[in-house]
């Protein structure tokens, strides 16, 4: 009976973690979709502005302004490409539970909770808890990869411990 009760609690905890991961993923995708929409509008606005701006008599001044618009447009397009890649990376994550830390894991440590996904910084959950969305190639994620519950690790001289992995 004790085994069954323990199994039931473990199953319930894994389910809560999965719901948490799914909710985090949905929130992150929503943020990225909003950013992509905003970037698309900004890019279109710059393109429209550039197209409607006819050759003026100012000559060099006009060419300088046009070059600045082109430069800003290129920056926005690069940002849009990076954001689209982050969205694709999120969509390709496996949310399957794992005993060891890997890409897609939600890791609770003694010093915070981390979602190894894409680098979006701190994501606030509806209950007020904060989760740090970090890239699997970040130093903290690299220090945690392949660890399991109870394992200790160190980043920048600061000791930490994995409390739970899903």
Secondary structure, DSSP 8 states (H G I E B T S, - for coil): -HHHHHHHHHHHHHHHHHHHHHHHHHHHHHHHHHHHHHHHHHHHHHHHHHHH----TTTHHHHHHHHHHHHHHHHHHHHHHHHHHHHHHHHT------SB--TT-EEEETTEEEEEES--EEEE-TTS-EEEEEETTSHHHHHHTT-BTT-EEEETTEEEEEEEE-
